[in-house]
Amino acid sequence: MPSFDTLLKYRIHIAILAIAISAIAWITELADLVYVCPYCRAQRTVIGLLGLLLLANPQHWLNRWIASTLAVLGLVVAGMQHFNGWKKIMAGEFSWGEYWYANAWMLSGCALFIITGLTLYLWAWRPAQPETDDQ
């Protein structure tokens, strides 16, 4: 299993993936493939902005401050949407719908994981240490 140090080497790839997830989500809405959802808009925007901040200097205090503020907003919105799904489950009104993969409850849960992961990654990132040939 790869170590955390290995994961830290792929900062650019992870940032581009986050931006791509955000862009694809925006494209699906702008192409009228999904319904307009203010919760989803906030979450996808936060994911994209965290990706952009990860491309910049992740160790700078201002970058981490802005990222943390955006993450709190995204997590609150995703948590509210996810909890609304749990309310429906408890009331017996929950339905996966025709397209289970576009279910708001499931997607908000994914957003919670993505936003949390990007924020933790941004705070944990540090430049790679040069390898030495100690024997």
MOLIN-V446690 format. One line per field, one symbol per residue. phi: phi as a letter, one per 30 degrees, with the letter a starting at -180 (. if undefined). burial: I if it has 9 or more other ideal C-beta (glycine too) atoms within 8 Angstrom, else O. A space follows every 50 residues. Layout:
phi = ???
burial = ???
//
This chain:
phi = .ddddddddcedddddddddeddddddddddhdbddbddddddddddddd ddddddddddddddddddddddeddddddddddddddddddicdbdidcd dcdddddddddedddddddddddddbdddddccdb
burial = OOOOOOIIOOIOOIIIIIIOIIIOIIOIIOOOOOOOIOIIIIIIIIIIII IIIIIOOIOOOOIIOIIIOIIOIIIOIIIIIIOIIIOIIOOOOIOOOOOO OOIIIIIIIOIIOIIIOIIOIIOOIOOOOOOOOOO
//
